[in-house]
Amino acid sequence: MTTGSTAASIVNQALQQSVAQATVTGVNPTFDGSAAGNAAGILYTPAVQLLLRQEDYEFARASAALTPSGVTPIYPWSYGYLYPTDCMKIRSVVPATWAANDPQPVRWTDSEQMISGVQTRIIFCNIPNAVLTYSTSNVTENEFDSVFQEALVRLLASELALGLAGRPDLSEKKLSESGGLVQIGAGRDS
């Protein structure tokens, strides 16, 4: 876990690796209204969400009892549950009375269904009272572990190098570095 990190400090690290003369102040998504701040405001949250979907970072682990959707499940499923709004990636679905020594995985799928005229994401499975373990988007920069933060810095540097500096060569290099750090994080958290 890193301490004292802010979205602006992470963006500034990325800017130093890509467009060295720029810095930003303020908070995501508005930052300071500069060209770099505007670009960071567009790129920051999607970059965080992308990385949270790539690997199962321990700092982003959450569990919740699923809420029944009220829709008729699609075949071959018996139960439908509402997809949590903060869910970036499903890690597992288990019964509420799950036995830790039972290694059998629970099969599930997700789909979009209309509920009261609104397209809604639903998790289908054959487990009553299911519990979801997932990667949540409800995390702050102070919770990011050091590998995740470095991967984020390099991913943002890649995007900013192309968007602000027009440097596809540097963009590709930083994207490759970010991917390498994601692989390091995957090996550490597994």
mmCIF file of the C-alpha atoms, coordinates in Angstrom:
data_MODEL
# 
_entry.id   MODEL 
# 
loop_
_atom_site.group_PDB 
_atom_site.id 
_atom_site.type_symbol 
_atom_site.label_atom_id 
_atom_site.label_alt_id 
_atom_site.label_comp_id 
_atom_site.label_asym_id 
_atom_site.label_entity_id 
_atom_site.label_seq_id 
_atom_site.pdbx_PDB_ins_code 
_atom_site.Cartn_x 
_atom_site.Cartn_y 
_atom_site.Cartn_z 
_atom_site.occupancy 
_atom_site.B_iso_or_equiv 
_atom_site.pdbx_formal_charge 
_atom_site.auth_seq_id 
_atom_site.auth_comp_id 
_atom_site.auth_asym_id 
_atom_site.auth_atom_id 
_atom_site.pdbx_PDB_model_num 
ATOM 1   C CA . MET A 1 1   ? 0.000   0.000   0.000   1.00 0.00 ? 1   MET A CA 1 
ATOM 2   C CA . THR A 1 2   ? 1.291   3.424   -0.878  1.00 0.00 ? 2   THR A CA 1 
ATOM 3   C CA . THR A 1 3   ? 0.742   6.426   1.338   1.00 0.00 ? 3   THR A CA 1 
ATOM 4   C CA . GLY A 1 4   ? 0.078   10.030  0.457   1.00 0.00 ? 4   GLY A CA 1 
ATOM 5   C CA . SER A 1 5   ? -0.814  9.248   -3.148  1.00 0.00 ? 5   SER A CA 1 
ATOM 6   C CA . THR A 1 6   ? -3.346  11.349  -4.997  1.00 0.00 ? 6   THR A CA 1 
ATOM 7   C CA . ALA A 1 7   ? -4.657  11.213  -8.534  1.00 0.00 ? 7   ALA A CA 1 
ATOM 8   C CA . ALA A 1 8   ? -2.670  14.396  -9.273  1.00 0.00 ? 8   ALA A CA 1 
ATOM 9   C CA . SER A 1 9   ? 0.589   12.930  -7.913  1.00 0.00 ? 9   SER A CA 1 
ATOM 10  C CA . ILE A 1 10  ? 0.114   9.777   -10.011 1.00 0.00 ? 10  ILE A CA 1 
ATOM 11  C CA . VAL A 1 11  ? -0.660  11.849  -13.123 1.00 0.00 ? 11  VAL A CA 1 
ATOM 12  C CA . ASN A 1 12  ? 2.408   14.032  -12.441 1.00 0.00 ? 12  ASN A CA 1 
ATOM 13  C CA . GLN A 1 13  ? 4.614   10.943  -12.276 1.00 0.00 ? 13  GLN A CA 1 
ATOM 14  C CA . ALA A 1 14  ? 3.151   9.845   -15.620 1.00 0.00 ? 14  ALA A CA 1 
ATOM 15  C CA . LEU A 1 15  ? 3.731   13.307  -17.088 1.00 0.00 ? 15  LEU A CA 1 
ATOM 16  C CA . GLN A 1 16  ? 7.368   13.245  -15.945 1.00 0.00 ? 16  GLN A CA 1 
ATOM 17  C CA . GLN A 1 17  ? 7.798   10.000  -17.888 1.00 0.00 ? 17  GLN A CA 1 
ATOM 18  C CA . SER A 1 18  ? 6.113   11.321  -21.019 1.00 0.00 ? 18  SER A CA 1 
ATOM 19  C CA . VAL A 1 19  ? 5.819   15.140  -21.286 1.00 0.00 ? 19  VAL A CA 1 
ATOM 20  C CA . ALA A 1 20  ? 8.355   16.270  -18.678 1.00 0.00 ? 20  ALA A CA 1 
ATOM 21  C CA . GLN A 1 21  ? 7.528   19.985  -18.664 1.00 0.00 ? 21  GLN A CA 1 
ATOM 22  C CA . ALA A 1 22  ? 3.863   19.601  -17.602 1.00 0.00 ? 22  ALA A CA 1 
ATOM 23  C CA . THR A 1 23  ? 2.320   19.123  -14.157 1.00 0.00 ? 23  THR A CA 1 
ATOM 24  C CA . VAL A 1 24  ? -1.264  19.168  -12.913 1.00 0.00 ? 24  VAL A CA 1 
ATOM 25  C CA . THR A 1 25  ? -2.987  20.157  -9.701  1.00 0.00 ? 25  THR A CA 1 
ATOM 26  C CA . GLY A 1 26  ? -6.499  19.555  -8.434  1.00 0.00 ? 26  GLY A CA 1 
ATOM 27  C CA . VAL A 1 27  ? -8.548  16.392  -8.231  1.00 0.00 ? 27  VAL A CA 1 
ATOM 28  C CA . ASN A 1 28  ? -9.836  13.847  -10.713 1.00 0.00 ? 28  ASN A CA 1 
ATOM 29  C CA . PRO A 1 29  ? -11.742 14.296  -13.021 1.00 0.00 ? 29  PRO A CA 1 
ATOM 30  C CA . THR A 1 30  ? -11.404 18.080  -13.328 1.00 0.00 ? 30  THR A CA 1 
ATOM 31  C CA . PHE A 1 31  ? -7.773  18.621  -12.284 1.00 0.00 ? 31  PHE A CA 1 
ATOM 32  C CA . ASP A 1 32  ? -6.687  22.163  -13.170 1.00 0.00 ? 32  ASP A CA 1 
ATOM 33  C CA . GLY A 1 33  ? -8.086  22.890  -16.631 1.00 0.00 ? 33  GLY A CA 1 
ATOM 34  C CA . SER A 1 34  ? -4.678  22.825  -18.331 1.00 0.00 ? 34  SER A CA 1 
ATOM 35  C CA . ALA A 1 35  ? -4.140  20.725  -21.464 1.00 0.00 ? 35  ALA A CA 1 
ATOM 36  C CA . ALA A 1 36  ? -2.456  18.059  -19.329 1.00 0.00 ? 36  ALA A CA 1 
ATOM 37  C CA . GLY A 1 37  ? -5.191  18.300  -16.685 1.00 0.00 ? 37  GLY A CA 1 
ATOM 38  C CA . ASN A 1 38  ? -7.936  17.942  -19.290 1.00 0.00 ? 38  ASN A CA 1 
ATOM 39  C CA . ALA A 1 39  ? -6.232  14.924  -20.857 1.00 0.00 ? 39  ALA A CA 1 
ATOM 40  C CA . ALA A 1 40  ? -5.661  13.352  -17.431 1.00 0.00 ? 40  ALA A CA 1 
ATOM 41  C CA . GLY A 1 41  ? -9.310  13.966  -16.519 1.00 0.00 ? 41  GLY A CA 1 
ATOM 42  C CA . ILE A 1 42  ? -10.377 11.935  -19.551 1.00 0.00 ? 42  ILE A CA 1 
ATOM 43  C CA . LEU A 1 43  ? -7.773  9.164   -19.203 1.00 0.00 ? 43  LEU A CA 1 
ATOM 44  C CA . TYR A 1 44  ? -7.301  8.583   -15.464 1.00 0.00 ? 44  TYR A CA 1 
ATOM 45  C CA . THR A 1 45  ? -10.473 6.715   -14.410 1.00 0.00 ? 45  THR A CA 1 
ATOM 46  C CA . PRO A 1 46  ? -10.591 4.409   -17.471 1.00 0.00 ? 46  PRO A CA 1 
ATOM 47  C CA . ALA A 1 47  ? -6.910  3.529   -16.891 1.00 0.00 ? 47  ALA A CA 1 
ATOM 48  C CA . VAL A 1 48  ? -7.594  2.601   -13.258 1.00 0.00 ? 48  VAL A CA 1 
ATOM 49  C CA . GLN A 1 49  ? -10.619 0.531   -14.296 1.00 0.00 ? 49  GLN A CA 1 
ATOM 50  C CA . LEU A 1 50  ? -8.660  -1.245  -17.025 1.00 0.00 ? 50  LEU A CA 1 
ATOM 51  C CA . LEU A 1 51  ? -5.953  -2.310  -14.586 1.00 0.00 ? 51  LEU A CA 1 
ATOM 52  C CA . LEU A 1 52  ? -8.538  -3.445  -12.018 1.00 0.00 ? 52  LEU A CA 1 
ATOM 53  C CA . ARG A 1 53  ? -10.093 -5.678  -14.698 1.00 0.00 ? 53  ARG A CA 1 
ATOM 54  C CA . GLN A 1 54  ? -6.754  -7.178  -15.736 1.00 0.00 ? 54  GLN A CA 1 
ATOM 55  C CA . GLU A 1 55  ? -5.717  -8.776  -12.442 1.00 0.00 ? 55  GLU A CA 1 
ATOM 56  C CA . ASP A 1 56  ? -7.081  -9.643  -8.991  1.00 0.00 ? 56  ASP A CA 1 
ATOM 57  C CA . TYR A 1 57  ? -5.351  -7.023  -6.851  1.00 0.00 ? 57  TYR A CA 1 
ATOM 58  C CA . GLU A 1 58  ? -5.811  -7.767  -3.176  1.00 0.00 ? 58  GLU A CA 1 
ATOM 59  C CA . PHE A 1 59  ? -6.437  -4.122  -2.207  1.00 0.00 ? 59  PHE A CA 1 
ATOM 60  C CA . ALA A 1 60  ? -9.502  -4.096  -4.503  1.00 0.00 ? 60  ALA A CA 1 
ATOM 61  C CA . ARG A 1 61  ? -11.099 -7.337  -3.208  1.00 0.00 ? 61  ARG A CA 1 
ATOM 62  C CA . ALA A 1 62  ? -14.705 -7.043  -2.067  1.00 0.00 ? 62  ALA A CA 1 
ATOM 63  C CA . SER A 1 63  ? -17.448 -9.526  -1.169  1.00 0.00 ? 63  SER A CA 1 
ATOM 64  C CA . ALA A 1 64  ? -21.182 -9.007  -1.078  1.00 0.00 ? 64  ALA A CA 1 
ATOM 65  C CA . ALA A 1 65  ? -24.363 -11.017 -0.841  1.00 0.00 ? 65  ALA A CA 1 
ATOM 66  C CA . LEU A 1 66  ? -26.029 -10.697 -4.212  1.00 0.00 ? 66  LEU A CA 1 
ATOM 67  C CA . THR A 1 67  ? -29.451 -9.077  -4.598  1.00 0.00 ? 67  THR A CA 1 
ATOM 68  C CA . PRO A 1 68  ? -32.051 -11.102 -6.544  1.00 0.00 ? 68  PRO A CA 1 
ATOM 69  C CA . SER A 1 69  ? -32.852 -9.404  -9.856  1.00 0.00 ? 69  SER A CA 1 
ATOM 70  C CA . GLY A 1 70  ? -36.526 -10.317 -10.003 1.00 0.00 ? 70  GLY A CA 1 
ATOM 71  C CA . VAL A 1 71  ? -36.222 -11.411 -13.647 1.00 0.00 ? 71  VAL A CA 1 
ATOM 72  C CA . THR A 1 72  ? -36.867 -14.916 -14.887 1.00 0.00 ? 72  THR A CA 1 
ATOM 73  C CA . PRO A 1 73  ? -33.448 -16.556 -15.266 1.00 0.00 ? 73  PRO A CA 1 
ATOM 74  C CA . ILE A 1 74  ? -32.363 -17.597 -18.741 1.00 0.00 ? 74  ILE A CA 1 
ATOM 75  C CA . TYR A 1 75  ? -31.831 -21.299 -19.431 1.00 0.00 ? 75  TYR A CA 1 
ATOM 76  C CA . PRO A 1 76  ? -29.921 -23.195 -17.968 1.00 0.00 ? 76  PRO A CA 1 
ATOM 77  C CA . TRP A 1 77  ? -29.733 -20.946 -14.904 1.00 0.00 ? 77  TRP A CA 1 
ATOM 78  C CA . SER A 1 78  ? -32.043 -21.002 -11.868 1.00 0.00 ? 78  SER A CA 1 
ATOM 79  C CA . TYR A 1 79  ? -31.203 -17.654 -10.232 1.00 0.00 ? 79  TYR A CA 1 
ATOM 80  C CA . GLY A 1 80  ? -30.511 -14.116 -11.411 1.00 0.00 ? 80  GLY A CA 1 
ATOM 81  C CA . TYR A 1 81  ? -28.791 -11.413 -9.341  1.00 0.00 ? 81  TYR A CA 1 
ATOM 82  C CA . LEU A 1 82  ? -28.096 -7.724  -9.862  1.00 0.00 ? 82  LEU A CA 1 
ATOM 83  C CA . TYR A 1 83  ? -24.525 -6.946  -10.889 1.00 0.00 ? 83  TYR A CA 1 
ATOM 84  C CA . PRO A 1 84  ? -22.970 -4.622  -8.255  1.00 0.00 ? 84  PRO A CA 1 
ATOM 85  C CA . THR A 1 85  ? -22.441 -1.123  -9.648  1.00 0.00 ? 85  THR A CA 1 
ATOM 86  C CA . ASP A 1 86  ? -18.857 -1.011  -8.317  1.00 0.00 ? 86  ASP A CA 1 
ATOM 87  C CA . CYS A 1 87  ? -17.876 -4.412  -9.779  1.00 0.00 ? 87  CYS A CA 1 
ATOM 88  C CA . MET A 1 88  ? -14.934 -4.218  -12.169 1.00 0.00 ? 88  MET A CA 1 
ATOM 89  C CA . LYS A 1 89  ? -14.320 -7.970  -12.367 1.00 0.00 ? 89  LYS A CA 1 
ATOM 90  C CA . ILE A 1 90  ? -16.039 -11.033 -10.932 1.00 0.00 ? 90  ILE A CA 1 
ATOM 91  C CA . ARG A 1 91  ? -13.603 -13.272 -9.095  1.00 0.00 ? 91  ARG A CA 1 
ATOM 92  C CA . SER A 1 92  ? -16.016 -15.942 -7.836  1.00 0.00 ? 92  SER A CA 1 
ATOM 93  C CA . VAL A 1 93  ? -19.617 -16.739 -7.020  1.00 0.00 ? 93  VAL A CA 1 
ATOM 94  C CA . VAL A 1 94  ? -20.160 -18.991 -3.996  1.00 0.00 ? 94  VAL A CA 1 
ATOM 95  C CA . PRO A 1 95  ? -23.087 -20.179 -1.891  1.00 0.00 ? 95  PRO A CA 1 
ATOM 96  C CA . ALA A 1 96  ? -23.767 -18.229 1.312   1.00 0.00 ? 96  ALA A CA 1 
ATOM 97  C CA . THR A 1 97  ? -22.965 -21.413 3.240   1.00 0.00 ? 97  THR A CA 1 
ATOM 98  C CA . TRP A 1 98  ? -19.868 -22.169 1.198   1.00 0.00 ? 98  TRP A CA 1 
ATOM 99  C CA . ALA A 1 99  ? -17.492 -24.766 2.633   1.00 0.00 ? 99  ALA A CA 1 
ATOM 100 C CA . ALA A 1 100 ? -13.886 -23.622 2.270   1.00 0.00 ? 100 ALA A CA 1 
ATOM 101 C CA . ASN A 1 101 ? -12.761 -27.224 1.765   1.00 0.00 ? 101 ASN A CA 1 
ATOM 102 C CA . ASP A 1 102 ? -15.082 -27.751 -1.234  1.00 0.00 ? 102 ASP A CA 1 
ATOM 103 C CA . PRO A 1 103 ? -12.941 -26.888 -4.262  1.00 0.00 ? 103 PRO A CA 1 
ATOM 104 C CA . GLN A 1 104 ? -15.752 -27.151 -6.818  1.00 0.00 ? 104 GLN A CA 1 
ATOM 105 C CA . PRO A 1 105 ? -16.208 -23.885 -8.685  1.00 0.00 ? 105 PRO A CA 1 
ATOM 106 C CA . VAL A 1 106 ? -19.640 -22.381 -9.175  1.00 0.00 ? 106 VAL A CA 1 
ATOM 107 C CA . ARG A 1 107 ? -20.532 -21.811 -12.804 1.00 0.00 ? 107 ARG A CA 1 
ATOM 108 C CA . TRP A 1 108 ? -22.084 -18.459 -13.669 1.00 0.00 ? 108 TRP A CA 1 
ATOM 109 C CA . THR A 1 109 ? -22.586 -16.062 -16.539 1.00 0.00 ? 109 THR A CA 1 
ATOM 110 C CA . ASP A 1 110 ? -23.606 -12.444 -16.859 1.00 0.00 ? 110 ASP A CA 1 
ATOM 111 C CA . SER A 1 111 ? -25.984 -10.881 -19.315 1.00 0.00 ? 111 SER A CA 1 
ATOM 112 C CA . GLU A 1 112 ? -28.000 -7.729  -19.814 1.00 0.00 ? 112 GLU A CA 1 
ATOM 113 C CA . GLN A 1 113 ? -31.763 -7.836  -19.281 1.00 0.00 ? 113 GLN A CA 1 
ATOM 114 C CA . MET A 1 114 ? -34.486 -5.196  -19.349 1.00 0.00 ? 114 MET A CA 1 
ATOM 115 C CA . ILE A 1 115 ? -35.828 -4.372  -15.875 1.00 0.00 ? 115 ILE A CA 1 
ATOM 116 C CA . SER A 1 116 ? -38.525 -1.687  -15.771 1.00 0.00 ? 116 SER A CA 1 
ATOM 117 C CA . GLY A 1 117 ? -37.359 -0.371  -19.142 1.00 0.00 ? 117 GLY A CA 1 
ATOM 118 C CA . VAL A 1 118 ? -33.708 -0.107  -18.065 1.00 0.00 ? 118 VAL A CA 1 
ATOM 119 C CA . GLN A 1 119 ? -30.958 -2.306  -19.511 1.00 0.00 ? 119 GLN A CA 1 
ATOM 120 C CA . THR A 1 120 ? -29.510 -3.986  -16.406 1.00 0.00 ? 120 THR A CA 1 
ATOM 121 C CA . ARG A 1 121 ? -26.538 -6.316  -15.994 1.00 0.00 ? 121 ARG A CA 1 
ATOM 122 C CA . ILE A 1 122 ? -27.497 -9.610  -14.315 1.00 0.00 ? 122 ILE A CA 1 
ATOM 123 C CA . ILE A 1 123 ? -25.387 -12.479 -12.923 1.00 0.00 ? 123 ILE A CA 1 
ATOM 124 C CA . PHE A 1 124 ? -26.977 -15.887 -13.536 1.00 0.00 ? 124 PHE A CA 1 
ATOM 125 C CA . CYS A 1 125 ? -26.059 -19.063 -11.643 1.00 0.00 ? 125 CYS A CA 1 
ATOM 126 C CA . ASN A 1 126 ? -27.653 -22.105 -10.022 1.00 0.00 ? 126 ASN A CA 1 
ATOM 127 C CA . ILE A 1 127 ? -26.928 -21.052 -6.423  1.00 0.00 ? 127 ILE A CA 1 
ATOM 128 C CA . PRO A 1 128 ? -29.582 -19.646 -4.076  1.00 0.00 ? 128 PRO A CA 1 
ATOM 129 C CA . ASN A 1 129 ? -28.394 -16.809 -1.802  1.00 0.00 ? 129 ASN A CA 1 
ATOM 130 C CA . ALA A 1 130 ? -25.166 -16.387 -3.773  1.00 0.00 ? 130 ALA A CA 1 
ATOM 131 C CA . VAL A 1 131 ? -22.213 -14.340 -2.535  1.00 0.00 ? 131 VAL A CA 1 
ATOM 132 C CA . LEU A 1 132 ? -19.931 -12.538 -4.957  1.00 0.00 ? 132 LEU A CA 1 
ATOM 133 C CA . THR A 1 133 ? -16.208 -11.909 -4.555  1.00 0.00 ? 133 THR A CA 1 
ATOM 134 C CA . TYR A 1 134 ? -15.073 -9.263  -6.995  1.00 0.00 ? 134 TYR A CA 1 
ATOM 135 C CA . SER A 1 135 ? -12.700 -6.419  -7.788  1.00 0.00 ? 135 SER A CA 1 
ATOM 136 C CA . THR A 1 136 ? -14.287 -3.148  -6.719  1.00 0.00 ? 136 THR A CA 1 
ATOM 137 C CA . SER A 1 137 ? -13.841 0.304   -8.179  1.00 0.00 ? 137 SER A CA 1 
ATOM 138 C CA . ASN A 1 138 ? -14.430 1.775   -4.704  1.00 0.00 ? 138 ASN A CA 1 
ATOM 139 C CA . VAL A 1 139 ? -10.749 2.209   -3.904  1.00 0.00 ? 139 VAL A CA 1 
ATOM 140 C CA . THR A 1 140 ? -8.659  5.301   -3.296  1.00 0.00 ? 140 THR A CA 1 
ATOM 141 C CA . GLU A 1 141 ? -5.127  6.083   -4.376  1.00 0.00 ? 141 GLU A CA 1 
ATOM 142 C CA . ASN A 1 142 ? -3.905  5.490   -0.802  1.00 0.00 ? 142 ASN A CA 1 
ATOM 143 C CA . GLU A 1 143 ? -5.076  1.864   -1.119  1.00 0.00 ? 143 GLU A CA 1 
ATOM 144 C CA . PHE A 1 144 ? -3.189  1.158   -4.376  1.00 0.00 ? 144 PHE A CA 1 
ATOM 145 C CA . ASP A 1 145 ? -0.293  -1.217  -3.875  1.00 0.00 ? 145 ASP A CA 1 
ATOM 146 C CA . SER A 1 146 ? 3.059   -0.115  -5.262  1.00 0.00 ? 146 SER A CA 1 
ATOM 147 C CA . VAL A 1 147 ? 3.004   -2.451  -8.284  1.00 0.00 ? 147 VAL A CA 1 
ATOM 148 C CA . PHE A 1 148 ? -0.505  -1.312  -9.290  1.00 0.00 ? 148 PHE A CA 1 
ATOM 149 C CA . GLN A 1 149 ? 0.484   2.334   -8.914  1.00 0.00 ? 149 GLN A CA 1 
ATOM 150 C CA . GLU A 1 150 ? 3.607   1.902   -11.044 1.00 0.00 ? 150 GLU A CA 1 
ATOM 151 C CA . ALA A 1 151 ? 1.589   0.058   -13.717 1.00 0.00 ? 151 ALA A CA 1 
ATOM 152 C CA . LEU A 1 152 ? -0.940  2.916   -13.646 1.00 0.00 ? 152 LEU A CA 1 
ATOM 153 C CA . VAL A 1 153 ? 1.787   5.562   -13.953 1.00 0.00 ? 153 VAL A CA 1 
ATOM 154 C CA . ARG A 1 154 ? 3.253   3.833   -17.000 1.00 0.00 ? 154 ARG A CA 1 
ATOM 155 C CA . LEU A 1 155 ? -0.161  3.217   -18.601 1.00 0.00 ? 155 LEU A CA 1 
ATOM 156 C CA . LEU A 1 156 ? -1.039  6.892   -18.163 1.00 0.00 ? 156 LEU A CA 1 
ATOM 157 C CA . ALA A 1 157 ? 2.424   7.889   -19.449 1.00 0.00 ? 157 ALA A CA 1 
ATOM 158 C CA . SER A 1 158 ? 1.752   5.802   -22.556 1.00 0.00 ? 158 SER A CA 1 
ATOM 159 C CA . GLU A 1 159 ? -1.572  7.520   -23.190 1.00 0.00 ? 159 GLU A CA 1 
ATOM 160 C CA . LEU A 1 160 ? -0.253  10.997  -22.385 1.00 0.00 ? 160 LEU A CA 1 
ATOM 161 C CA . ALA A 1 161 ? 2.861   10.526  -24.549 1.00 0.00 ? 161 ALA A CA 1 
ATOM 162 C CA . LEU A 1 162 ? 0.636   9.920   -27.528 1.00 0.00 ? 162 LEU A CA 1 
ATOM 163 C CA . GLY A 1 163 ? -2.129  12.384  -26.643 1.00 0.00 ? 163 GLY A CA 1 
ATOM 164 C CA . LEU A 1 164 ? -0.055  15.359  -25.506 1.00 0.00 ? 164 LEU A CA 1 
ATOM 165 C CA . ALA A 1 165 ? 3.358   14.860  -27.078 1.00 0.00 ? 165 ALA A CA 1 
ATOM 166 C CA . GLY A 1 166 ? 2.487   12.903  -30.231 1.00 0.00 ? 166 GLY A CA 1 
ATOM 167 C CA . ARG A 1 167 ? 5.163   10.328  -29.369 1.00 0.00 ? 167 ARG A CA 1 
ATOM 168 C CA . PRO A 1 168 ? 3.994   6.863   -30.506 1.00 0.00 ? 168 PRO A CA 1 
ATOM 169 C CA . ASP A 1 169 ? 7.466   5.399   -29.816 1.00 0.00 ? 169 ASP A CA 1 
ATOM 170 C CA . LEU A 1 170 ? 7.411   6.493   -26.170 1.00 0.00 ? 170 LEU A CA 1 
ATOM 171 C CA . SER A 1 171 ? 3.746   5.523   -25.883 1.00 0.00 ? 171 SER A CA 1 
ATOM 172 C CA . GLU A 1 172 ? 4.533   1.968   -26.985 1.00 0.00 ? 172 GLU A CA 1 
ATOM 173 C CA . LYS A 1 173 ? 7.492   1.722   -24.582 1.00 0.00 ? 173 LYS A CA 1 
ATOM 174 C CA . LYS A 1 174 ? 5.439   2.872   -21.563 1.00 0.00 ? 174 LYS A CA 1 
ATOM 175 C CA . LEU A 1 175 ? 2.554   0.551   -22.490 1.00 0.00 ? 175 LEU A CA 1 
ATOM 176 C CA . SER A 1 176 ? 4.991   -2.359  -22.597 1.00 0.00 ? 176 SER A CA 1 
ATOM 177 C CA . GLU A 1 177 ? 6.416   -1.374  -19.187 1.00 0.00 ? 177 GLU A CA 1 
ATOM 178 C CA . SER A 1 178 ? 2.889   -1.191  -17.744 1.00 0.00 ? 178 SER A CA 1 
ATOM 179 C CA . GLY A 1 179 ? 2.092   -4.680  -19.047 1.00 0.00 ? 179 GLY A CA 1 
ATOM 180 C CA . GLY A 1 180 ? 5.269   -6.043  -17.482 1.00 0.00 ? 180 GLY A CA 1 
ATOM 181 C CA . LEU A 1 181 ? 4.313   -4.567  -14.113 1.00 0.00 ? 181 LEU A CA 1 
ATOM 182 C CA . VAL A 1 182 ? 0.816   -6.072  -14.378 1.00 0.00 ? 182 VAL A CA 1 
ATOM 183 C CA . GLN A 1 183 ? 2.472   -9.468  -14.857 1.00 0.00 ? 183 GLN A CA 1 
ATOM 184 C CA . ILE A 1 184 ? 4.634   -8.877  -11.770 1.00 0.00 ? 184 ILE A CA 1 
ATOM 185 C CA . GLY A 1 185 ? 1.495   -7.971  -9.805  1.00 0.00 ? 185 GLY A CA 1 
ATOM 186 C CA . ALA A 1 186 ? -0.282  -11.086 -11.073 1.00 0.00 ? 186 ALA A CA 1 
ATOM 187 C CA . GLY A 1 187 ? 2.509   -13.323 -9.831  1.00 0.00 ? 187 GLY A CA 1 
ATOM 188 C CA . ARG A 1 188 ? 2.604   -11.622 -6.456  1.00 0.00 ? 188 ARG A CA 1 
ATOM 189 C CA . ASP A 1 189 ? -1.130  -11.619 -5.709  1.00 0.00 ? 189 ASP A CA 1 
ATOM 190 C CA . SER A 1 190 ? -1.913  -15.146 -6.877  1.00 0.00 ? 190 SER A CA 1 
# 
